[in-house]
Amino acid sequence: MDKVKTLEIRCTDCGTWFASPIFFGDMGSFDTSTMIGNTVQCPNCNKMVSCNKENMRVRSENGGFSGIDTV
């Protein structure tokens, strides 16, 4: 299985990227997860940010994933 190297969250308020407190060992686990109701505090602006796939980017050994709110 394709191992996850980094998992980052983009603050929807200030746009800062930061390491996610949620960890997945492989892309299969990430792909099948449901990310609803999780929040984390942005280290830059201190706002509470949703941890969902739309504002996450994952880098894995053979590729990765970028959510629709990461651009």
Secondary structure by P-SEA (a helix, b strand, c coil): cccccbbbbbccccbbbbbbccccccaaaaaacccccbbbbccccccccccccccbbbbcccccccccccc
